[in-house]
Amino acid sequence: MNKKISFAILIFILFLTVYLRWNDQNILTGCDPYYHYRKADEILNHEISDMDYLRNPPEGTVYEKNFYHYFTAYSYKLVPFLSLEEYMVYLPLIFSLLSVILAYKVGKLFNVYSGIFAAFFVAVTPIVVERTHKTFADTDSLVLLFALLLVYLYMKFLMTKKIVYLVFLGITLFILQSFWSGYWLFVYISLGSLFFYSLFKMRKEILNLKYFLIPSLVYIIPATLYKSTTLLFLLRLYRYNLNPAEIQKTFDVSQTVGELVNIMPNMLMPALGLILPLGLMGCVILLYLAYKEKRYYPVSLMLVLLLIFSVLTLQGGYRFLFLFAIPLLLLSSIFMGIVFQNIWRLKYRFAGIILILLSFSLCIYEIDMNKEIERIYPDEEFREALFWIDETLEEDAVIIAWWDYGYWIEALGKRASYVDNGYRPNSKLMWFAEMLTSEDTEMLRDLELSNLYIFLTERELYGFEMISYYLGERLEYMVRLPKKNDDYDFSTFYDEHLIFEKSGTVKIGKEGNFRPFNGYVYSMREYKVVFPSEEMPSRIFIVNPKLENVLFTEMYIRNAENISDIELIKEFKKIKVFKINIESEKDE
């Protein structure tokens, strides 16, 4: 293929990369990006320290220097016309563009067609787009870039036998360790591939063991200085069920963390697209070539190991399809490159053009896929509440809130969060659930913390069953948003004959018809109506009798009017902040 043509196609793919990841948000989305934002901000303001006291108060948490945080902070200085958050909004796009270029370079080591397909699959694979879209400045886009870089360095070494590529491979592994907890996967894959390659070469000369030893030493020396337990950690081959995330054994995390939902077969094609069948065919072709042509076996070794280890991570949940996509897209590009090259050589160029257009169209089966990605982010009201916390509350204030808001509270509210997104379901979450469903404040009294606040939102009201999950049972706290008709009679709201029909329609009195928010049907023998005030309510709260007098009901619905130890100090549209007026044992 002509270089100008391949360059033009690559430019088109780069534009496509940005288009598929673009959205109209100008603030960070998700939870983890706000942790990275806070640490980069602390570096810029010279506030970074070895102990992070905004997490796990009052003891704090040890902070280990993170490449991503320092890179973000120092590279941000090049664009002073943007705020730090605005800059981080665009970082995933920058890393994605670099990944497309690097994927092209990796594929081109086989042939130019493989390079084009590798770049294209990075650009359009749905799960890759989802984890690297604009505004989601977590580490996924950087993990993708470094994973491709490791493959590239490994393959360049195989082609040139230059030791410098092994040195850079070791350095890359160390940098990867400094910003991603699942780094050990690529340590096993990269150094394991070089170990078996060295063993094979040792049959000719024992000095060939250097192919394994050099990158290992380049990696392990700084890695051990960075964290003394690194080597011991790597020798424990079985941990976290071979899953980069710490999956808590007591609870199924997928029940409360959407991105860790258990993977079902019907999720594979929508998330992976064409690379699923093509990648498997590419694996077969590559193994066949390794058998027939011995020169392919080192490449096969690394890519097959990458495929196997990424399959093992799938037990961690939906988000790990992202790792699974990396070997699949590389194997797919190899397969398509070989097929397309043979078609081109046989002068069936028309068939080749049809093939590439068909592949492209099948991959972009949903051009607006990014618009369908669900994004959770602190909206204007959340930001107003968090900025108020920053400006108003004591410096040593500790905020008790559901773990979804932890990093937001720490980054935007700049106050310690009792439990944040860095915790897996553990005793603190169970404590939080038990506290909200208790009928007294004794559990709050036991905390050895001063200046305690509780942060409650309407989201907990809608999804209360998620909180009650950590009690070992589902206590659904249902909310209905009724629509009134033109003949609305205020008195019907207090009619005792409130009936839920199977159709999901609520009939109040004889005339008024109201449709619930989500059509669930409940008998009034099991649930009762609680009004937030004597005035005409805008909402009907249908409360499980078990929850009628618990702290959550007393606080969020009755504004803590019946609790002497808790005071509502600030209310926004759907957010309420309470002050805990209890002297802890420590204060006493």
C-alpha positions as CSV (number, residue, x, y, z in Angstrom):
1,M,0.0,0.0,0.0
2,N,1.2,3.5,-0.9
3,K,2.6,5.4,2.1
4,K,0.5,8.4,1.3
5,I,-2.7,6.3,1.3
6,S,-1.8,4.6,4.6
7,F,-1.0,8.0,6.1
8,A,-4.4,9.4,4.9
9,I,-6.2,6.5,6.4
10,L,-4.4,6.9,9.7
11,I,-5.4,10.6,9.8
12,F,-9.0,9.6,9.2
13,I,-8.8,7.1,12.1
14,L,-7.4,9.7,14.4
15,F,-10.4,12.0,13.6
16,L,-12.7,9.0,14.1
17,T,-11.1,8.4,17.5
18,V,-11.9,11.9,18.7
19,Y,-15.4,11.8,17.2
20,L,-16.5,8.6,19.0
21,R,-15.2,9.8,22.3
22,W,-16.5,13.3,22.2
23,N,-19.3,14.6,24.4
24,D,-20.5,18.0,25.5
25,Q,-19.4,17.8,29.2
26,N,-16.6,20.0,30.4
27,I,-16.3,18.5,33.8
28,L,-14.8,15.2,34.9
29,T,-17.2,12.3,35.1
30,G,-17.1,9.2,37.2
31,C,-15.6,8.9,40.7
32,D,-12.0,7.9,40.4
33,P,-11.0,10.8,38.1
34,Y,-11.7,13.1,41.0
35,Y,-9.1,11.4,43.2
36,H,-6.5,11.9,40.5
37,Y,-7.6,15.5,40.1
38,R,-7.2,16.1,43.8
39,K,-3.7,14.7,43.9
40,A,-2.5,16.6,40.8
41,D,-4.0,19.8,42.4
42,E,-2.1,19.1,45.6
43,I,1.2,18.7,43.7
44,L,0.6,22.0,41.8
45,N,-0.1,23.8,45.1
46,H,2.8,22.0,46.9
47,E,0.4,20.4,49.4
48,I,1.3,16.8,48.6
49,S,2.6,14.7,51.4
50,D,3.3,11.1,52.3
51,M,0.1,10.9,54.4
52,D,-3.3,11.6,53.0
53,Y,-5.5,12.7,55.9
54,L,-8.6,13.3,53.8
55,R,-8.9,9.5,53.5
56,N,-9.6,7.1,56.3
57,P,-9.8,9.7,59.0
58,P,-8.3,10.3,61.6
59,E,-5.4,8.0,60.9
60,G,-5.1,8.9,57.2
61,T,-3.7,6.7,54.4
62,V,-0.2,6.4,53.1
63,Y,0.2,8.1,49.7
64,E,2.6,6.4,47.2
65,K,3.9,8.7,44.5
66,N,1.9,8.1,41.3
67,F,3.3,8.8,37.8
68,Y,-0.1,9.8,36.5
69,H,-0.5,12.5,39.2
70,Y,2.9,14.0,38.6
71,F,2.6,13.8,34.8
72,T,-0.8,15.5,35.0
73,A,0.4,18.3,37.3
74,Y,3.6,19.1,35.4
75,S,2.2,18.7,31.9
76,Y,-0.7,21.0,32.9
77,K,1.8,23.8,33.3
78,L,2.0,23.9,29.5
79,V,-1.6,24.9,29.1
80,P,-2.2,27.6,31.7
81,F,-5.2,29.0,29.8
82,L,-7.3,26.0,31.0
83,S,-8.3,25.0,34.6
84,L,-6.8,21.8,35.9
85,E,-10.1,20.0,35.6
86,E,-10.7,21.2,32.1
87,Y,-7.2,20.0,31.1
88,M,-7.9,16.6,32.6
89,V,-11.2,16.4,30.7
90,Y,-9.1,16.2,27.5
91,L,-6.3,13.9,28.7
92,P,-8.2,10.6,27.7
93,L,-8.4,11.9,24.2
94,I,-4.7,12.7,24.1
95,F,-3.8,9.2,25.4
96,S,-6.3,7.6,23.0
97,L,-4.7,9.3,20.0
98,L,-1.3,8.2,21.1
99,S,-2.6,4.7,21.5
100,V,-4.0,4.7,18.0
101,I,-0.6,5.7,16.6
102,L,1.2,3.1,18.7
103,A,-1.2,0.4,17.7
104,Y,-0.5,1.3,14.1
105,K,3.2,0.9,14.8
106,V,2.7,-2.4,16.5
107,G,0.6,-3.8,13.7
108,K,2.9,-2.4,11.0
109,L,5.7,-4.7,12.4
110,F,3.7,-7.5,10.6
111,N,2.6,-5.4,7.6
112,V,1.0,-2.1,6.9
113,Y,-2.5,-3.5,6.7
114,S,-2.2,-5.0,10.2
115,G,-1.1,-1.5,11.3
116,I,-4.2,0.2,9.8
117,F,-6.5,-2.4,11.3
118,A,-4.9,-2.2,14.8
119,A,-5.3,1.6,14.8
120,F,-8.9,1.2,13.7
121,F,-9.8,-1.3,16.3
122,V,-8.4,0.8,19.1
123,A,-10.4,3.7,17.7
124,V,-13.8,2.0,17.5
125,T,-14.0,-1.0,19.8
126,P,-17.0,-0.1,22.1
127,I,-15.5,-1.1,25.4
128,V,-12.3,0.8,24.6
129,V,-14.3,3.9,23.6
130,E,-16.4,3.6,26.8
131,R,-13.3,3.4,29.1
132,T,-11.4,6.2,27.3
133,H,-14.0,8.7,26.4
134,K,-13.6,12.5,27.0
135,T,-14.1,13.5,30.6
136,F,-13.3,10.0,32.1
137,A,-9.8,10.8,33.2
138,D,-9.2,7.6,35.1
139,T,-6.1,5.5,34.3
140,D,-7.7,3.2,31.7
141,S,-6.6,5.3,28.7
142,L,-3.0,5.3,30.1
143,V,-3.1,1.5,30.8
144,L,-4.1,1.0,27.1
145,L,-1.2,3.1,26.0
146,F,1.4,1.4,28.2
147,A,0.0,-2.1,27.3
148,L,0.6,-1.4,23.6
149,L,4.0,0.1,24.4
150,L,5.1,-3.1,26.1
151,V,4.0,-5.2,23.1
152,Y,5.8,-2.8,20.8
153,L,9.1,-2.9,22.8
154,Y,8.9,-6.7,23.0
155,M,8.4,-7.1,19.3
156,K,11.0,-4.5,18.4
157,F,13.5,-6.4,20.5
158,L,12.6,-9.7,18.7
159,M,13.2,-8.1,15.3
160,T,16.4,-6.2,16.1
161,K,17.9,-8.0,19.2
162,K,18.8,-4.6,20.5
163,I,19.1,-4.6,24.3
164,V,18.0,-1.0,24.5
165,Y,14.4,-2.2,23.9
166,L,14.6,-4.5,26.9
167,V,15.8,-1.6,29.1
168,F,12.9,0.5,28.0
169,L,10.6,-2.4,28.6
170,G,11.8,-2.7,32.2
171,I,11.4,1.1,32.7
172,T,7.9,0.9,31.3
173,L,6.9,-1.8,33.7
174,F,8.0,0.3,36.6
175,I,6.1,3.3,35.5
176,L,3.0,1.1,35.0
177,Q,3.4,-0.1,38.6
178,S,3.4,3.5,39.8
179,F,-0.1,4.3,38.5
180,W,-2.1,1.1,38.2
181,S,-2.7,-1.6,40.8
182,G,-3.1,-4.3,38.1
183,Y,0.4,-3.8,36.8
184,W,1.5,-7.3,37.9
185,L,-0.5,-8.8,35.0
186,F,1.9,-7.2,32.5
187,V,4.9,-8.1,34.7
188,Y,4.0,-11.8,34.4
189,I,3.2,-11.5,30.7
190,S,6.3,-9.4,29.6
191,L,9.0,-11.0,31.8
192,G,7.3,-14.4,31.5
193,S,7.5,-14.3,27.7
194,L,11.2,-13.2,27.9
195,F,11.9,-15.9,30.4
196,F,10.6,-18.7,28.1
197,Y,12.3,-17.1,25.1
198,S,15.6,-17.0,27.0
199,L,15.3,-20.7,28.0
200,F,14.8,-21.6,24.3
201,K,17.8,-19.6,23.3
202,M,19.9,-21.0,26.1
203,R,20.2,-24.2,24.2
204,K,22.6,-22.4,22.0
205,E,24.3,-20.1,24.5
206,I,23.7,-19.7,28.2
207,L,24.4,-16.0,28.0
208,N,21.1,-15.6,26.2
209,L,19.5,-15.6,29.7
210,K,20.4,-11.9,29.6
211,Y,17.2,-11.4,27.6
212,F,15.2,-12.1,30.7
213,L,17.6,-10.9,33.4
214,I,18.3,-7.4,32.0
215,P,14.7,-6.1,31.8
216,S,13.9,-7.9,35.1
217,L,16.7,-6.1,37.0
218,V,15.9,-2.7,35.3
219,Y,12.3,-3.2,36.6
220,I,12.7,-4.8,40.0
221,I,15.4,-2.4,41.4
222,P,13.4,0.8,41.2
223,A,10.2,-1.1,41.8
224,T,11.6,-2.4,45.1
225,L,12.8,1.1,46.1
226,Y,9.3,2.4,45.3
227,K,7.6,-0.3,47.3
228,S,9.7,-2.7,49.4
229,T,7.2,-5.6,49.2
230,T,7.1,-5.7,45.4
231,L,9.1,-8.8,44.9
232,L,7.2,-10.7,47.6
233,F,3.9,-9.5,46.1
234,L,4.8,-10.8,42.6
235,L,5.8,-14.2,44.0
236,R,2.3,-14.7,45.4
237,L,0.8,-15.9,42.1
238,Y,-2.7,-16.3,43.5
239,R,-4.4,-13.2,44.9
240,Y,-7.6,-11.3,44.5
241,N,-8.8,-14.4,42.5
242,L,-6.4,-13.2,39.8
243,N,-8.4,-10.0,39.6
244,P,-6.7,-6.6,39.6
245,A,-9.4,-5.2,41.8
246,E,-9.8,-6.3,45.4
247,I,-13.1,-8.1,45.3
248,Q,-14.5,-8.4,48.8
249,K,-15.6,-11.9,49.6
250,T,-18.5,-11.1,51.8
251,F,-20.6,-9.2,49.2
252,D,-21.1,-9.4,45.5
253,V,-19.7,-6.0,44.5
254,S,-21.6,-6.1,41.2
255,Q,-24.8,-5.5,43.1
256,T,-23.7,-2.0,43.9
257,V,-21.0,-1.1,41.4
258,G,-22.3,-1.0,37.9
259,E,-19.0,-1.4,36.1
260,L,-18.3,-4.6,38.1
261,V,-21.5,-6.3,37.1
262,N,-21.0,-10.0,36.3
263,I,-20.2,-10.6,32.6
264,M,-22.9,-12.5,30.7
265,P,-22.4,-14.0,27.2
266,N,-24.8,-11.5,25.7
267,M,-22.5,-8.7,26.7
268,L,-19.6,-9.8,24.7
269,M,-20.5,-8.8,21.2
270,P,-22.0,-5.3,22.1
271,A,-18.8,-4.6,24.1
272,L,-16.2,-6.1,21.9
273,G,-17.8,-6.0,18.4
274,L,-15.9,-7.6,15.5
275,I,-12.7,-8.1,17.4
276,L,-14.2,-11.1,19.3
277,P,-14.5,-13.5,16.4
278,L,-11.6,-12.0,14.5
279,G,-9.3,-12.1,17.5
280,L,-10.0,-15.8,18.1
281,M,-9.3,-16.5,14.4
282,G,-6.1,-14.4,14.7
283,C,-5.0,-16.5,17.6
284,V,-5.4,-19.7,15.7
285,I,-3.6,-18.3,12.6
286,L,-0.7,-17.0,14.7
287,L,-0.3,-20.3,16.5
288,Y,-0.4,-22.1,13.2
289,L,2.3,-19.8,11.8
290,A,4.4,-20.3,15.0
291,Y,4.2,-24.1,14.4
292,K,5.0,-23.8,10.7
293,E,7.5,-20.9,10.9
294,K,9.5,-20.9,14.1
295,R,10.1,-17.2,13.9
296,Y,6.6,-16.5,15.0
297,Y,6.7,-18.4,18.3
298,P,8.0,-15.5,20.5
299,V,5.2,-13.2,19.3
300,S,2.6,-15.9,19.7
301,L,3.9,-16.6,23.3
302,M,3.3,-13.0,24.5
303,L,0.0,-12.4,22.8
304,V,-1.4,-15.8,23.9
305,L,-0.3,-15.1,27.5
306,L,-1.9,-11.6,27.2
307,L,-5.1,-13.3,26.1
308,I,-5.1,-15.9,28.8
309,F,-4.4,-13.5,31.6
310,S,-7.0,-11.0,30.4
311,V,-9.6,-13.8,30.3
312,L,-8.8,-14.5,34.0
313,T,-9.5,-10.9,34.9
314,L,-13.1,-11.2,33.5
315,Q,-14.3,-12.6,36.8
316,G,-13.8,-9.1,38.1
317,G,-16.7,-7.8,36.2
318,Y,-17.8,-5.8,33.1
319,R,-15.0,-3.2,33.2
320,F,-12.3,-5.9,32.7
321,L,-13.6,-6.5,29.2
322,F,-11.4,-3.5,28.5
323,L,-8.3,-5.6,29.3
324,F,-9.7,-8.5,27.3
325,A,-10.1,-6.2,24.3
326,I,-6.3,-5.4,24.1
327,P,-5.0,-8.9,22.9
328,L,-8.2,-9.4,20.8
329,L,-7.7,-6.2,18.8
330,L,-4.0,-7.0,18.2
331,L,-4.8,-10.5,17.1
332,S,-7.7,-9.2,15.0
333,S,-5.3,-6.8,13.2
334,I,-2.8,-9.6,12.5
335,F,-5.5,-11.8,11.1
336,M,-7.0,-9.0,8.9
337,G,-3.6,-7.9,7.8
338,I,-2.6,-11.4,6.6
339,V,-5.9,-11.8,4.8
340,F,-5.9,-8.4,3.2
341,Q,-2.2,-8.7,2.2
342,N,-2.9,-12.0,0.4
343,I,-5.9,-10.6,-1.3
344,W,-3.8,-7.6,-2.5
345,R,-1.0,-9.8,-3.7
346,L,-3.5,-11.9,-5.7
347,K,-4.7,-8.6,-7.3
348,Y,-8.2,-9.0,-6.0
349,R,-8.0,-5.5,-4.9
350,F,-11.7,-4.8,-5.4
351,A,-12.5,-7.6,-3.0
352,G,-10.0,-6.2,-0.6
353,I,-11.6,-2.8,-0.6
354,I,-15.0,-4.4,-0.1
355,L,-13.5,-6.4,2.9
356,I,-12.0,-3.4,4.6
357,L,-15.2,-1.3,4.1
358,L,-17.3,-4.2,5.4
359,S,-15.1,-4.5,8.5
360,F,-15.2,-0.8,9.1
361,S,-19.0,-0.7,8.8
362,L,-19.4,-3.7,11.1
363,C,-17.2,-2.1,13.8
364,I,-19.1,1.3,13.7
365,Y,-22.4,-0.4,14.1
366,E,-23.5,2.4,16.4
367,I,-21.8,5.7,15.6
368,D,-23.3,7.4,18.6
369,M,-22.2,4.7,21.1
370,N,-20.5,7.3,23.3
371,K,-23.8,9.2,23.7
372,E,-25.3,6.1,25.4
373,I,-22.6,5.8,28.0
374,E,-24.0,6.5,31.4
375,R,-22.0,9.1,33.3
376,I,-22.2,9.9,36.9
377,Y,-20.8,13.2,37.9
378,P,-21.3,16.0,40.5
379,D,-23.8,18.3,38.8
380,E,-24.3,22.0,39.5
381,E,-26.2,21.3,42.8
382,F,-23.6,18.8,44.0
383,R,-20.9,21.3,43.2
384,E,-22.8,24.1,45.0
385,A,-23.1,21.9,48.1
386,L,-19.4,20.8,48.0
387,F,-18.1,24.3,47.5
388,W,-20.3,25.4,50.4
389,I,-18.7,22.6,52.5
390,D,-15.2,23.9,51.5
391,E,-16.0,27.5,52.4
392,T,-18.0,26.9,55.6
393,L,-17.1,23.7,57.5
394,E,-14.1,23.3,59.9
395,E,-10.8,22.2,58.4
396,D,-10.9,19.0,60.4
397,A,-14.5,18.3,59.5
398,V,-15.3,14.6,58.5
399,I,-18.2,14.0,56.2
400,I,-20.2,10.7,56.5
401,A,-21.8,9.9,53.2
402,W,-22.4,7.1,50.8
403,W,-19.1,5.9,49.2
404,D,-20.1,7.1,45.7
405,Y,-19.5,10.7,46.8
406,G,-16.2,10.1,48.7
407,Y,-13.8,11.3,46.1
408,W,-16.1,14.3,45.2
409,I,-16.2,15.4,48.8
410,E,-12.4,15.1,49.1
411,A,-11.6,16.8,45.8
412,L,-14.2,19.6,45.6
413,G,-15.3,19.9,49.3
414,K,-11.7,19.5,50.5
415,R,-12.8,17.7,53.6
416,A,-12.2,14.2,54.9
417,S,-14.7,11.6,53.8
418,Y,-15.5,8.8,56.3
419,V,-15.6,6.3,53.5
420,D,-14.7,6.9,49.8
421,N,-14.5,5.1,46.5
422,G,-11.1,3.6,47.3
423,Y,-12.8,1.2,49.8
424,R,-14.2,-2.1,48.7
425,P,-17.4,-3.2,50.5
426,N,-16.1,-3.6,54.0
427,S,-17.0,-2.9,57.7
428,K,-17.4,0.9,57.1
429,L,-20.1,0.4,54.5
430,M,-21.9,-2.1,56.7
431,W,-21.5,0.4,59.6
432,F,-23.0,3.1,57.4
433,A,-26.0,0.9,56.5
434,E,-26.6,-0.1,60.1
435,M,-26.3,3.6,61.3
436,L,-28.9,4.8,58.8
437,T,-31.3,2.0,59.7
438,S,-30.9,2.3,63.5
439,E,-33.4,4.2,65.6
440,D,-30.9,6.0,67.8
441,T,-27.6,7.8,67.6
442,E,-25.4,5.4,69.7
443,M,-23.4,4.3,66.7
444,L,-22.4,8.0,66.0
445,R,-21.5,8.4,69.6
446,D,-18.9,5.7,69.3
447,L,-16.9,7.5,66.6
448,E,-13.8,9.1,68.0
449,L,-14.1,12.0,65.6
450,S,-15.0,15.7,66.2
451,N,-16.8,18.0,63.8
452,L,-18.9,15.2,62.2
453,Y,-21.4,15.8,59.4
454,I,-23.8,13.6,57.5
455,F,-24.3,14.2,53.8
456,L,-27.6,12.8,52.4
457,T,-29.0,13.0,48.9
458,E,-32.1,12.1,47.0
459,R,-30.2,9.3,45.3
460,E,-30.0,7.3,48.5
461,L,-33.8,7.7,48.7
462,Y,-34.3,6.1,45.3
463,G,-31.7,3.4,45.7
464,F,-32.0,2.7,49.4
465,E,-32.1,-1.0,48.7
466,M,-28.4,-0.7,47.7
467,I,-27.6,0.6,51.2
468,S,-29.7,-2.0,52.9
469,Y,-27.9,-4.7,50.9
470,Y,-25.0,-4.3,53.4
471,L,-27.4,-5.3,56.1
472,G,-27.9,-8.6,54.4
473,E,-31.4,-7.8,53.3
474,R,-33.2,-5.6,50.8
475,L,-35.3,-2.8,52.4
476,E,-36.7,-1.0,49.5
477,Y,-37.4,2.7,50.1
478,M,-39.7,3.5,47.3
479,V,-40.5,7.0,46.1
480,R,-43.3,8.0,43.7
481,L,-43.5,11.2,41.8
482,P,-47.3,11.6,41.0
483,K,-48.7,13.5,38.1
484,K,-51.8,15.4,38.8
485,N,-54.7,15.8,36.4
486,D,-56.7,18.9,35.6
487,D,-59.4,18.0,38.1
488,Y,-56.9,17.5,40.9
489,D,-58.5,17.6,44.4
490,F,-56.0,18.3,47.2
491,S,-58.1,16.2,49.6
492,T,-57.6,13.1,47.6
493,F,-54.0,13.0,48.6
494,Y,-55.2,12.1,52.1
495,D,-57.8,9.6,51.0
496,E,-57.4,6.4,52.9
497,H,-58.4,4.3,49.9
498,L,-55.1,4.4,48.1
499,I,-55.0,1.6,45.6
500,F,-52.1,0.3,43.4
501,E,-53.4,-1.6,40.4
502,K,-51.5,-4.2,38.4
503,S,-51.1,-1.8,35.5
504,G,-49.0,0.4,37.8
505,T,-51.6,3.1,37.9
506,V,-52.3,4.7,41.3
507,K,-56.0,5.7,41.8
508,I,-56.4,8.3,44.5
509,G,-60.1,8.9,45.4
510,K,-62.7,8.6,42.7
511,E,-61.4,11.1,40.2
512,G,-57.6,11.4,40.5
513,N,-55.4,9.1,38.5
514,F,-51.6,9.1,39.1
515,R,-48.9,7.0,37.5
516,P,-45.9,6.0,39.7
517,F,-42.4,6.7,38.8
518,N,-41.6,3.1,37.9
519,G,-44.7,1.0,38.0
520,Y,-43.9,-1.2,41.0
521,V,-47.0,-2.5,42.8
522,Y,-47.3,-2.7,46.6
523,S,-50.1,-3.4,48.9
524,M,-50.9,-0.8,51.5
525,R,-51.0,-3.5,54.1
526,E,-47.2,-3.7,53.8
527,Y,-46.3,0.0,53.2
528,K,-47.6,3.3,54.5
529,V,-47.6,6.8,53.2
530,V,-45.4,9.3,55.1
531,F,-45.6,13.0,54.3
532,P,-42.7,15.4,54.8
533,S,-44.9,18.2,56.1
534,E,-48.5,19.1,56.8
535,E,-48.6,21.2,53.6
536,M,-49.5,19.7,50.3
537,P,-46.5,17.5,49.5
538,S,-44.9,17.4,46.1
539,R,-43.9,13.7,46.6
540,I,-45.4,10.6,48.1
541,F,-42.9,8.6,50.2
542,I,-43.9,5.0,50.5
543,V,-41.9,3.6,53.4
544,N,-41.4,0.1,54.5
545,P,-42.7,-0.1,58.1
546,K,-39.3,-1.2,59.3
547,L,-37.9,2.1,58.1
548,E,-40.6,4.4,59.5
549,N,-38.6,5.6,62.5
550,V,-35.0,5.0,61.5
551,L,-32.4,7.7,61.3
552,F,-32.6,8.0,57.5
553,T,-36.3,8.6,57.5
554,E,-36.0,11.0,60.5
555,M,-33.3,13.0,58.7
556,Y,-34.1,13.1,55.1
557,I,-37.9,13.2,55.3
558,R,-38.5,14.9,58.7
559,N,-35.3,17.0,58.6
560,A,-34.1,15.6,61.9
561,E,-36.8,17.6,63.8
562,N,-37.2,14.7,66.3
563,I,-33.5,14.1,66.9
564,S,-31.8,16.2,69.5
565,D,-28.3,15.0,68.5
566,I,-28.6,15.9,64.8
567,E,-29.3,19.2,63.2
568,L,-30.1,20.1,59.6
569,I,-27.7,23.0,58.8
570,K,-28.0,23.3,55.1
571,E,-30.5,22.2,52.5
572,F,-30.2,22.2,48.7
573,K,-32.8,20.9,46.2
574,K,-31.9,17.3,46.7
575,I,-29.0,17.4,49.2
576,K,-29.1,17.9,52.9
577,V,-26.2,18.4,55.3
578,F,-26.6,17.6,58.9
579,K,-24.4,18.5,61.9
580,I,-23.8,15.7,64.5
581,N,-24.0,17.4,68.0
582,I,-22.6,14.5,70.0
583,E,-19.6,14.5,72.2
584,S,-17.5,11.5,71.3
585,E,-15.7,9.4,73.9
586,K,-12.5,11.0,72.7
587,D,-13.8,14.5,73.4
588,E,-15.0,13.5,76.8
